[in-house]
């Protein structure tokens, strides 16, 4: 019997969020892990995102904490503020270098890299991984106008996975989407959500971020 392929996932968090938002569905990160565990031996699942350090509350923090405790290797760094040529204040948070270094270091230990990004800057990384004998799949979409994946990245990849076709297997069930109460539809200012440790976040956090946590009777595959 042939050995199962060794797989590593590299998720460009901001790019994946923008893509799935355009497609109109939310990622269920537990289902995402199970999908690729079923395809081989999942060696690592990296998630990359930049954070604004001085924010009192970051809406992505509960998701990052859950990922950290549930099978993902989360890589973050603080954003940098700068003023552009027109005098506008902007925020920059690019994780390309961190993702590329991790991928190249892991190359000798994997057979298949799955890159969740449509950023054309990764074309050179994909080519470098292929020279090291790693098969590379790119997960994004061409069903939007314009497509969310750069043409040069799609051409370089060994395989292209369109997220619109994966939605039924890695997306959150629409019935889990929280319904807004009538009182929330007015002008009242919504209450700031309070941070809770991952183990205490409960069903509300699961619904908001597409996270399915196992109940007492569930078993992990």
C-alpha positions in Angstrom: 0.0 0.0 0.0 1.4 3.4 -1.0 2.2 5.9 1.7 -0.3 8.7 2.0 0.9 12.1 0.7 2.2 14.5 3.3 0.2 17.8 3.1 0.8 21.3 4.5 -1.7 24.1 4.3 -0.6 27.7 4.0 -3.5 30.2 4.6 -3.2 33.8 3.7 -5.8 34.9 6.2 -6.7 38.3 4.7 -6.8 37.0 1.1 -8.9 34.0 2.0 -11.4 36.2 4.0 -11.7 38.6 1.0 -12.3 35.7 -1.4 -14.9 33.9 0.6 -16.7 37.2 1.4 -16.9 37.8 -2.3 -18.2 34.3 -2.9 -20.8 34.7 -0.1 -19.8 32.0 2.4 -17.9 31.6 5.6 -15.1 29.0 6.2 -15.7 26.4 8.8 -12.1 25.9 9.9 -12.8 22.5 11.6 -14.3 21.2 8.4 -11.4 22.6 6.4 -8.9 20.6 8.5 -11.0 17.4 8.1 -11.2 17.8 4.4 -7.5 17.8 3.9 -6.9 15.2 6.6 -9.0 12.9 4.4 -6.6 13.5 1.5 -3.4 12.4 3.2 -1.3 13.0 6.2 -1.7 16.7 7.3 1.7 17.7 8.6 0.9 21.4 9.3 -1.8 24.0 8.8 -0.5 27.5 8.9 -2.7 30.6 9.2 -1.1 34.0 8.6 -2.6 37.4 9.6 -1.4 40.9 10.7 -2.9 42.5 13.8 -3.4 46.1 14.8 -1.6 46.2 18.2 -3.2 49.2 19.8 -6.8 48.1 19.3 -8.6 47.5 22.6 -10.6 44.8 20.9 -9.8 42.9 17.6 -12.8 41.1 16.0 -10.4 38.5 14.7 -8.8 37.7 18.1 -11.3 35.0 19.1 -10.8 33.2 15.8 -7.0 33.3 16.1 -7.2 31.9 19.7 -9.5 29.1 18.5 -7.2 28.2 15.6 -4.2 28.2 17.9 -5.9 25.6 20.2 -7.4 23.4 17.4 -4.7 22.2 15.0 -3.5 25.4 13.3 -0.1 27.1 13.6 -1.0 30.8 13.7 1.6 33.3 12.6 0.9 37.0 13.3 2.8 40.3 13.3 1.8 43.8 14.1 0.7 46.1 11.3 2.6 49.2 10.4 1.2 52.7 9.9 2.5 55.0 7.2 1.5 58.2 5.3 1.3 57.9 1.6 2.2 60.5 -1.0 -1.3 62.1 -0.8 -1.0 62.5 3.0 -3.4 59.7 3.8 -2.7 57.5 6.8 -2.7 53.8 5.8 -2.0 50.5 7.5 0.3 47.9 6.1 0.4 44.2 7.2 2.0 41.9 4.6 2.7 38.3 5.7 4.3 37.1 2.4 7.8 36.7 3.7 6.8 34.7 6.8 4.7 32.4 4.7 7.5 31.9 2.1 10.1 31.1 4.7 8.0 28.6 6.5 7.1 26.9 3.2 10.7 26.6 2.1 11.8 25.3 5.4 9.1 22.6 5.4 9.7 21.6 1.8 11.9 18.6 2.6 9.2 17.1 4.8 6.1 17.4 2.6 4.8 16.1 -0.8 2.0 18.6 -1.3 1.6 22.3 -0.5 -1.9 23.9 -0.6 -1.7 27.6 -0.8 -4.9 29.5 0.1 -4.2 32.8 -1.7 -4.7 34.4 -5.1 -1.8 36.8 -4.7 0.5 36.8 -7.7 3.5 37.6 -5.6 3.5 34.0 -4.5 4.3 32.7 -8.1 8.1 32.6 -7.4 7.5 30.7 -4.1 5.3 28.1 -5.9 8.1 27.7 -8.5 10.7 27.3 -5.8 8.6 24.7 -4.0 8.2 22.8 -7.3 11.9 22.7 -7.9 12.2 21.0 -4.5 9.8 18.2 -5.6 6.7 19.5 -3.9 3.4 19.5 -5.7 1.6 22.8 -5.2 -2.2 23.5 -5.3 -3.6 27.0 -5.2 -7.0 27.6 -3.7 -8.9 30.7 -4.7 -11.6 31.4 -7.3 -12.1 32.5 -10.9 -15.9 32.7 -10.7 -15.9 36.3 -9.6 -15.4 39.4 -11.8 -12.6 40.1 -11.7 -11.1 36.7 -10.6 -9.6 36.7 -7.1 -6.5 34.8 -8.3 -3.7 36.2 -10.4 -3.3 34.5 -13.7 0.4 33.9 -13.3 -0.1 32.2 -10.0 -2.8 29.9 -11.4 -0.7 29.0 -14.4 2.3 28.1 -12.1 0.3 25.9 -9.8 0.2 22.1 -10.4 -3.5 22.2 -9.5 -6.1 24.9 -9.0 -8.8 24.4 -6.4 -11.8 26.8 -6.9 -13.2 27.7 -3.5 -16.7 28.0 -5.0 -16.6 24.2 -5.7 -15.2 23.5 -2.2 -17.8 25.6 -0.4 -20.1 22.6 0.3 -17.3 20.7 2.1 -15.4 23.5 3.9 -18.1 26.2 4.3 -20.2 26.9 7.3 -23.8 25.7 7.2 -26.0 28.7 6.3 -28.5 27.7 9.1 -25.8 28.4 11.6 -25.7 32.1 10.6 -26.9 34.1 13.6 -30.2 36.1 13.0 -30.2 39.7 14.0 -32.8 40.5 16.6 -35.3 43.3 15.8 -33.7 45.5 18.5 -30.4 45.3 16.7 -31.8 46.7 13.5 -32.3 50.2 15.0 -29.9 52.9 15.7 -28.7 51.6 19.0 -25.0 51.1 19.3 -24.2 47.4 19.5 -22.5 46.2 22.6 -18.8 45.5 22.3 -18.2 41.7 22.4 -16.2 40.7 25.4 -13.2 38.4 24.9 -13.5 34.9 26.3 -10.9 32.1 26.4 -11.3 29.6 23.6 -12.7 26.9 25.8 -15.4 29.2 27.1 -16.4 30.9 24.0 -19.5 28.8 23.4 -22.0 28.5 20.6 -22.2 32.2 19.9 -18.5 32.3 18.9 -18.9 29.1 16.9 -21.8 30.7 14.9 -20.0 34.0 14.4 -16.7 32.5 13.1 -17.9 29.3 11.5 -16.2 27.2 14.2 -17.7 23.9 15.0 -16.5 22.6 18.3 -17.1 18.9 19.2 -19.8 18.2 21.7 -19.3 15.8 24.6 -20.4 12.9 22.4 -18.3 13.7 19.4 -15.1 12.0 18.5 -12.3 13.4 16.3 -11.5 11.6 13.1 
